Amino acid sequence: MEAWRCVRRGYGRCVVGRGRYPMLPHHQKSLGRDWTTPWENLQKCCWNRHISSCMRWPGHYSRAPYPYFSSRHFSLNWRPPCLFESRTQFQYWNWRPDNLSQTSLIHLSSYIMNSEGDEPSSKRRKHQGTITRHWEYICNHNKEKTKILGDKNVDPICEDSENKFDFSVMSYNILSQDLLEDNSHLYRHCRRPVLHWSFRFPNILKEIKHFDADVLCLQEVQEDHYGAEIRPSLESLGYHCEYKMRTGRKPDGCAICFKHSKFSLLSVNPVEFYRPDVPLLDRDNVGLVLLLQPKIPSAASPAICVANTHLLYNPRRGDIKLTQLAMLLAEISSVAHQKDGSFCPIVMCGDFNSVPGSPLYSFIKEGKLNYEGLPIGKVSGQEQSSRGQRILSIPIWPPNLGISQNCVYEVQQVPKVEKTDSDLTQTELDKTEALVTAEKVSSNLQHHFSLSSVYSHYFPDTGIPEVTTCHSRSAITVDYIFYSAEKEDVSGQPGAEVALVGGLKLLARLSLLTEQDLWTVNGLPNENNSSDHLPLLAKFRLEL
């Protein structure tokens, strides 16, 4: 903020000493409340590395049609050198600082930047309102791909009978208050009052009441808030709650809550991704897997496996993310496995900190991934450049983790010992215990579930990306609801050879929004939406 005041007043902070030096010494011209200055003047007064190292390229986002500079010493918007020409003539993707001539002008606008931060004004809109989301109905015609039936605002009602069981699932990262305060730079666009927990929690609870989902998968649930407010409030609404806190110092975790009237609990299976004996797994993320029994008259109803997780954020540690995902899939495989060798229907929710089309996302949907030569920063798709990144090792995780390349727990086998001597030495016992049949080390990962995503991630008419999270730094999709589709929908797909009991049919989903939609209500959080994530909601049918 101090740096920006210096720019507004026409001087900058001295990098070496504590004094100030003129930033715009002469030749500046006033355009109303805006100022212009020749490029060479600014270049003389600022270190070149400040500009070249801090340039940000917004890519395809329509809200930033041209690049802009920012640094901790000064902030300014770079506009086309020809101030009075049409902006449409400016091909921003071909421009670099070197392209600026010595007679070019830098435009410093008092309207573009705000003294509270260096965010573009498009992220600091005055308009406040509510965002409208509608139900998209899904149907299946002759085993073709699912199609949206219409943009009706009527909430599809879940119905139960002897031959079908309908239920709804919500996945929602509710934004831990501690994490919000630790990362306040992400919420500079927000009015301070909307960030207080006393304001946010009633809004979050209001959303949960309104959507009335049968199953809730919540991430970033802060432990003290869970015990004092979240759990009592949800129990009063008829939910049974299960919670797994992170294993480190950050006091948040994952919760799965379900309605007593719809399900009974068969098993609770927490998953800790931190392993003190595995150096790779030094992060405190967790997962939670529940096995639920639908409450319907039919005695032949299969159980439903519901999983929830929040994977590591760090974009440059794709090796950890893939290992955490493999651990979750191994637990799901163990929980969902039936006595006849089949798997019960699966719903896997969470904040996976990976974007659509990334290798991690593709692995979930396709059931296979060859990661040979893959940079660790490319796994989640959050990093645009792989420069200077190391390649994923083969294998990614060590054998002592006890999880195979097929993302299942390895079963230890002890072969028969021919010796009849009853007092074998410990060394001999160690030699006779075979961990698992040694398999050729491969760079191919696999899992045996045919998982589909509830959302398509792009609007079909425009191709504009859907977003599930939006704050001062980014607006992308990282939250998902994956589910095991019906048998007729998975023929020919990887993992289709694994039998499913029934499978799930997607009936409807609550629409997502574009980044532009969200900035019309000042992004997230705002007065009506109290997390930096949107809740995802889907309706499923289990045919019996």
C-alpha positions in Angstrom: 0.0 0.0 0.0 2.9 2.4 0.8 4.5 1.6 -2.5 1.3 2.5 -4.3 1.0 5.8 -2.4 4.5 6.6 -3.6 3.5 6.0 -7.2 0.4 8.2 -6.8 2.4 11.0 -5.3 5.1 10.8 -8.0 8.0 9.3 -6.1 9.3 5.8 -5.1 11.0 4.2 -2.2 14.8 3.9 -2.5 15.7 0.2 -2.7 19.1 0.5 -1.1 18.6 3.2 1.5 15.6 4.5 3.4 15.1 7.7 1.4 12.8 8.4 -1.5 13.7 9.3 -5.0 11.5 11.0 -7.7 9.8 8.3 -9.7 8.4 10.8 -12.3 10.9 13.6 -12.3 9.7 15.5 -15.4 7.7 15.4 -18.6 4.7 13.8 -16.9 1.4 15.0 -18.3 -2.0 15.0 -16.5 -5.0 13.4 -18.1 -7.7 14.3 -15.6 -6.8 12.3 -12.5 -4.4 10.1 -14.5 -0.8 10.6 -15.3 1.5 9.6 -18.2 5.3 9.6 -18.4 7.8 8.5 -21.0 9.0 4.9 -20.7 12.6 5.9 -20.5 12.0 8.1 -17.4 10.4 5.2 -15.5 13.1 2.8 -16.7 15.8 5.1 -15.3 14.2 5.3 -11.9 13.3 1.6 -11.5 15.4 -1.5 -11.5 14.7 -3.4 -14.7 14.5 -6.7 -12.8 11.6 -5.4 -10.8 9.6 -5.1 -14.0 10.8 -8.1 -16.0 10.6 -10.5 -13.0 7.1 -9.4 -11.9 5.2 -9.4 -15.2 2.1 -11.5 -15.0 0.3 -12.8 -18.1 -3.4 -13.4 -17.5 -3.8 -15.8 -20.4 -7.4 -16.4 -21.5 -9.1 -14.5 -18.7 -11.3 -11.9 -20.3 -11.1 -9.6 -17.2 -7.4 -8.9 -17.9 -7.0 -8.1 -21.7 -3.4 -6.9 -21.3 -0.5 -7.6 -19.1 0.3 -5.6 -16.1 3.3 -5.1 -13.8 3.4 -5.4 -10.0 6.1 -5.8 -7.4 6.5 -5.2 -3.7 8.1 -1.8 -4.4 5.6 -0.4 -6.9 2.4 -1.3 -8.7 1.2 0.0 -12.0 -0.9 -1.1 -14.9 0.7 -1.3 -18.3 -1.6 0.0 -21.0 -0.9 0.1 -24.8 1.8 2.6 -25.7 -0.6 4.5 -28.0 -3.0 5.8 -25.4 -5.6 7.2 -27.9 -5.8 4.3 -30.3 -8.3 1.5 -30.2 -7.4 -1.2 -27.7 -8.5 -3.9 -30.1 -5.4 -3.1 -32.2 -3.1 -4.1 -29.3 -1.9 -7.7 -29.6 -1.0 -8.2 -26.0 0.5 -11.6 -26.3 3.4 -10.4 -28.5 4.4 -7.6 -26.1 7.4 -7.6 -23.8 9.2 -4.7 -22.0 11.8 -4.9 -24.8 9.1 -4.0 -27.4 8.6 -0.6 -25.7 10.3 2.2 -27.6 12.1 5.0 -25.9 9.2 7.3 -26.8 6.5 5.0 -25.4 4.3 6.1 -22.6 3.3 4.3 -19.4 -0.2 5.1 -18.2 -0.7 5.3 -14.4 -4.4 5.4 -13.7 -5.8 6.3 -10.3 -8.9 4.4 -11.2 -7.2 1.1 -12.1 -5.3 0.5 -8.8 -6.6 0.7 -5.3 -4.7 1.8 -2.3 -5.6 -1.3 -0.4 -3.7 -3.6 -2.8 -2.4 -4.0 -6.3 -5.4 -5.9 -7.7 -7.0 -4.8 -11.0 -10.2 -2.7 -10.6 -12.2 -5.5 -12.3 -11.7 -7.4 -9.0 -13.0 -4.6 -6.9 -16.5 -4.0 -8.2 -18.9 -1.8 -6.3 -22.0 -3.8 -7.4 -23.3 -6.3 -4.9 -26.0 -8.8 -5.5 -26.8 -12.5 -5.5 -25.6 -15.1 -7.9 -28.2 -17.4 -9.5 -27.6 -21.1 -9.9 -30.1 -23.4 -11.5 -30.6 -27.1 -11.7 -29.4 -28.9 -14.8 -31.3 -32.1 -15.4 -29.5 -35.0 -16.9 -30.9 -37.9 -18.9 -29.5 -40.8 -20.9 -30.7 -41.7 -24.3 -29.7 -45.0 -25.9 -26.5 -45.2 -23.9 -25.3 -41.9 -25.4 -23.5 -39.2 -23.5 -25.6 -37.4 -20.9 -27.4 -34.3 -22.1 -28.8 -31.3 -20.3 -32.6 -31.3 -20.5 -33.2 -27.7 -19.5 -32.4 -24.8 -17.2 -35.3 -25.3 -14.8 -35.1 -23.7 -11.4 -37.3 -26.3 -9.8 -35.4 -28.5 -7.3 -35.5 -32.1 -8.5 -37.1 -34.3 -5.8 -35.4 -37.5 -4.8 -37.8 -40.4 -4.7 -37.5 -43.8 -3.2 -39.2 -47.0 -4.1 -38.6 -50.8 -4.0 -36.6 -50.7 -7.2 -34.7 -47.3 -6.9 -33.1 -45.1 -4.4 -32.5 -41.4 -5.0 -30.1 -39.3 -2.9 -28.2 -36.0 -3.2 -24.6 -35.2 -2.3 -23.0 -31.8 -1.6 -19.3 -31.2 -1.6 -18.3 -27.9 -0.1 -15.0 -26.3 1.0 -16.3 -23.9 3.7 -13.0 -22.0 4.2 -11.4 -22.5 7.6 -11.3 -19.2 9.5 -7.7 -19.8 10.6 -6.6 -20.3 7.0 -8.5 -17.2 5.9 -6.6 -15.1 8.4 -3.3 -16.7 7.6 -3.8 -16.0 3.9 -5.5 -12.6 4.1 -3.7 -11.5 0.9 -6.2 -13.7 -1.0 -9.1 -11.6 0.2 -8.1 -8.0 -0.4 -11.1 -7.6 -2.6 -13.5 -8.3 0.3 -15.1 -6.0 2.7 -13.7 -6.8 6.2 -17.1 -7.5 7.8 -17.9 -10.4 5.4 -14.7 -12.2 6.5 -15.7 -12.6 10.1 -16.7 -16.1 11.2 -19.7 -14.6 13.0 -20.9 -13.4 9.6 -19.8 -16.3 7.5 -21.2 -19.3 9.5 -24.9 -18.2 9.4 -24.5 -17.9 5.6 -22.9 -21.3 5.2 -25.6 -22.9 7.4 -28.3 -21.1 5.4 -26.9 -22.6 2.1 -26.8 -26.1 3.7 -30.4 -25.8 4.8 -31.5 -24.4 1.5 -30.0 -27.2 -0.6 -30.9 -29.9 1.9 -28.5 -32.5 0.6 -28.7 -36.1 2.0 -24.9 -36.3 2.2 -22.5 -33.5 3.0 -18.8 -33.7 2.2 -17.2 -30.7 3.9 -13.5 -29.6 3.7 -11.6 -27.0 5.8 -13.8 -27.7 8.7 -12.1 -26.0 11.7 -12.0 -28.2 14.8 -13.2 -25.7 17.4 -16.0 -24.4 15.1 -17.0 -28.0 14.3 -17.4 -28.9 18.0 -19.0 -25.7 19.1 -21.2 -24.8 16.1 -21.1 -26.9 13.0 -21.8 -30.3 14.4 -24.6 -29.2 16.8 -26.3 -27.2 14.0 -26.1 -30.1 11.5 -27.3 -32.6 14.1 -30.3 -30.4 14.7 -31.1 -30.7 11.0 -31.1 -34.5 11.2 -27.5 -35.3 10.2 -25.1 -37.7 11.7 -21.6 -36.3 11.5 -18.1 -37.9 11.2 -14.9 -35.8 11.3 -11.2 -36.3 10.7 -8.9 -33.5 11.6 -5.5 -32.9 10.0 -2.6 -34.5 11.7 -0.4 -31.3 11.8 -0.7 -28.0 13.5 -3.5 -26.6 11.3 -6.7 -27.3 13.1 -9.0 -28.1 10.2 -10.1 -31.3 8.5 -12.8 -33.2 6.6 -16.3 -34.1 7.6 -19.0 -36.3 6.1 -22.5 -35.8 7.4 -25.5 -37.8 6.3 -29.2 -37.8 7.1 -30.5 -40.4 9.6 -33.6 -40.8 7.6 -31.8 -41.9 4.4 -28.8 -44.0 5.6 -27.4 -46.0 8.4 -23.6 -46.1 9.1 -21.7 -49.3 8.4 -18.1 -48.2 8.9 -15.9 -45.1 9.4 -12.4 -45.2 7.8 -10.2 -42.2 8.3 -7.1 -41.9 6.1 -3.9 -40.1 7.3 -1.6 -39.1 4.5 1.2 -38.3 6.9 3.6 -41.2 7.4 6.6 -40.7 9.6 8.4 -43.7 8.0 8.0 -42.3 4.5 10.0 -39.1 3.9 7.8 -38.2 0.9 4.7 -38.1 3.0 5.5 -35.3 5.4 2.2 -33.3 4.9 -0.8 -33.4 7.2 -3.6 -33.8 4.7 -6.3 -36.4 5.4 -9.2 -38.2 3.9 -12.4 -39.9 5.2 -14.2 -42.9 3.8 -17.7 -44.0 5.0 -19.7 -47.0 4.1 -23.4 -46.2 4.2 -26.5 -48.5 4.0 -29.5 -47.0 2.2 -32.7 -47.2 4.3 -35.1 -48.7 1.8 -37.5 -51.7 2.0 -35.5 -53.8 -0.4 -33.2 -56.2 1.5 -30.9 -56.6 -1.5 -29.8 -52.9 -1.5 -26.0 -52.5 -1.8 -24.1 -50.2 0.4 -22.7 -46.9 -0.9 -19.1 -45.8 -0.3 -18.7 -42.1 0.2 -15.2 -40.6 0.3 -14.0 -37.0 1.1 -10.6 -35.5 1.0 -8.6 -32.3 0.6 -5.3 -32.9 -1.2 -2.1 -30.9 -0.8 -2.2 -27.5 -2.4 1.5 -27.0 -3.3 1.5 -26.9 -7.1 5.1 -28.1 -7.3 4.6 -31.3 -5.4 2.7 -33.4 -7.7 4.5 -36.5 -6.4 2.9 -36.0 -3.0 -0.5 -35.3 -4.5 -0.5 -38.5 -6.6 0.6 -40.5 -3.6 -2.1 -39.1 -1.4 -4.6 -39.9 -4.1 -3.3 -43.5 -4.3 -3.7 -43.9 -0.6 -7.3 -42.7 -0.7 -8.1 -45.0 -3.7 -6.6 -47.9 -1.8 -8.8 -47.2 1.2 -11.9 -46.9 -1.0 -11.0 -50.2 -2.7 -10.8 -51.9 0.7 -14.0 -50.4 2.0 -16.1 -50.8 -1.2 -15.0 -54.3 -1.9 -17.8 -56.9 -1.6 -17.5 -60.6 -0.8 -18.3 -61.6 -4.3 -15.4 -59.6 -5.7 -17.5 -56.6 -6.9 -17.5 -53.1 -5.7 -20.4 -51.2 -4.3 -21.3 -47.7 -5.8 -18.7 -45.0 -5.0 -19.0 -41.2 -4.6 -15.7 -39.4 -4.2 -15.8 -35.7 -3.3 -13.3 -33.1 -2.3 -10.9 -30.3 -3.0 -8.2 -32.1 -5.2 -6.2 -28.9 -5.9 -5.9 -30.0 -9.5 -7.5 -28.5 -12.6 -9.6 -30.3 -15.3 -7.5 -32.0 -17.9 -4.4 -32.3 -15.6 -2.6 -35.7 -15.3 -4.1 -36.2 -11.8 -7.6 -35.4 -13.0 -7.2 -37.7 -16.1 -5.9 -40.5 -13.8 -9.1 -40.3 -11.7 -11.4 -40.4 -14.8 -9.4 -42.8 -17.1 -8.1 -45.2 -14.5 -4.6 -45.1 -15.8 -1.5 -42.8 -16.0 1.9 -43.2 -17.5 4.0 -40.7 -15.5 7.4 -41.4 -17.1 9.1 -38.0 -17.8 6.3 -36.0 -16.1 7.6 -32.9 -14.2 6.2 -32.8 -10.7 4.8 -29.4 -11.2 2.6 -30.5 -14.2 0.7 -33.2 -12.2 -2.0 -30.9 -11.0 -2.0 -28.4 -13.9 -1.7 -25.4 -11.6 1.9 -24.7 -12.8 2.1 -23.2 -16.3 5.9 -23.7 -16.6 7.9 -26.9 -15.8 11.2 -25.0 -16.1 13.6 -26.1 -13.4 11.4 -28.8 -12.1 12.5 -32.4 -11.5 10.9 -35.4 -13.1 8.7 -37.8 -11.1 10.7 -40.7 -9.8 9.9 -44.3 -10.8 8.2 -45.5 -8.6 6.8 -42.4 -7.0 6.4 -43.9 -3.5 8.6 -46.4 -1.8 7.6 -50.1 -1.4 7.2 -49.8 2.4 4.1 -47.7 1.9 2.3 -50.9 1.2 0.3 -49.7 -1.8 0.8 -51.2 -5.3 0.8 -49.4 -8.6 -2.8 -50.5 -9.0 -3.7 -48.3 -5.9 -4.6 -51.2 -3.7 -3.2 -52.4 -0.4 -0.5 -55.0 -1.0 -1.3 -58.3 0.8 1.7 -59.8 2.6 2.1 -63.5 2.0 4.2 -65.9 4.1 5.1 -69.0 2.2 5.3 -72.4 3.8 8.6 -73.2 5.5 10.0 -76.7 4.8 12.2 -76.7 7.9 10.7 -78.6 10.8 13.0 -77.0 13.4 10.8 -75.2 15.8 13.4 -72.7 17.0 14.1 -70.7 13.8 16.3 -67.7 14.3 14.9 -64.2 13.7 17.1 -63.8 10.7 15.7 -66.9 9.1 12.2 -65.8 9.9 12.9 -62.4 8.2 14.1 -64.2 5.1 11.1 -66.5 4.8 8.6 -63.6 5.1 7.9 -62.5 1.5 6.2 -59.1 1.3 4.7 -59.4 -2.1 5.6 -61.1 -5.3 8.1 -58.8 -6.8 6.6 -57.0 -9.8 8.5 -55.1 -12.5 8.8 -51.5 -11.6 6.6 -49.6 -14.0 5.7 -45.9 -14.6 2.1 -46.9 -15.1 -0.5 -46.2 -12.4 -3.9 -47.8 -12.4 -7.1 -48.0 -10.4 -10.1 -50.3 -10.9 -13.0 -47.8 -10.6 -14.9 -46.3 -13.5 -15.4 -42.8 -12.2 -17.1 -40.0 -14.0 -17.3 -36.3 -13.0 -20.6 -34.7 -12.2 -19.5 -31.5 -14.0 -18.3 -31.0 -17.5 -16.0 -28.1 -16.5 -16.8 -26.0 -19.6 -20.0 -24.3 -20.7 -21.1 -26.1 -23.9 -22.3 -23.0 -25.8 -19.3 -20.8 -25.2 -16.4 -23.1 -24.0 -15.8 -20.7 -21.1 -14.5 -22.6 -18.1 -16.6 -23.2 -15.0 -15.0 -22.2 -11.7 -15.4 -23.6 -8.2 -13.1 -21.2 -6.4 -12.5 -17.5 -6.8 -10.3 -15.1 -4.8 -7.8 -12.3 -5.5 -5.2 -14.6 -7.0 -7.2 -17.1 -9.2 -10.5 -18.4 -10.3 -10.4 -22.1 -11.3 -11.9 -25.5 -10.8 -10.3 -27.6 -8.1 -13.4 -29.2 -6.4 -15.1 -32.3 -7.8 -17.7 -34.9 -7.3 -16.7 -38.2 -8.9 -19.1 -41.2 -9.0 -19.1 -44.8 -10.3 -21.4 -44.7 -13.3 -23.8 -47.4 -14.4 -22.5 -50.4 -16.2 -24.0 -49.3 -19.5 -22.1 -46.0 -19.3 -18.6 -47.5 -18.8 -18.2 -50.2 -21.5 -14.9 -49.9 -23.1 -13.5 -47.5 -20.5 -10.5 -48.4 -18.3 -11.6 -50.4 -15.3 -14.9 -51.5 -16.9 -13.9 -55.1 -16.4 -14.5 -54.6 -12.6 -18.0 -55.5 -11.7 -20.2 -52.8 -10.1 -23.3 -53.6 -8.0 -25.9 -51.4 -9.6 -23.8 -48.3 -10.3 -25.2 -44.7 -10.1 -27.1 -42.6 -12.5 -26.7 -38.9 -12.4 -30.1 -37.2 -12.4 -29.2 -33.5 -11.9 -26.5 -31.1 -10.9 -26.5 -27.6 -9.6 -25.0 -25.3 -12.2 -21.6 -23.6 -11.8 -20.6 -20.2 -12.8 -17.9 -18.4 -14.8 -15.2 -16.1 -13.3 -17.0 -13.1 -14.8 -20.2 -14.1 -13.1 -18.5 -14.2 -9.7 -16.8 -10.9 -10.1 -20.1 -9.2 -10.7 -20.8 -9.9 -7.0 -17.2 -9.0 -6.0 -15.8 -12.5 -6.1 -15.8 -14.9 -3.2 -16.4 -14.6 -0.3 -19.1 -11.9 -0.5 -22.2 -10.8 1.4 -24.2 -13.9 0.4 -21.6 -16.5 -0.3 -19.3 -16.9 2.7 -16.6 -19.2 1.3 -14.0 -18.8 -1.4 -15.4 -22.0 -2.9 -18.8 -22.7 -4.4 -20.8 -25.7 -3.1 -21.1 -28.6 -5.6 -24.4 -30.5 -5.6 -25.6 -33.6 -7.4 -28.6 -35.9 -7.4 -28.1 -39.6 -8.0 -30.2 -42.7 -8.5 -29.3 -46.2 -7.5 -31.2 -48.8 -9.5 -32.0 -51.9 -7.5 
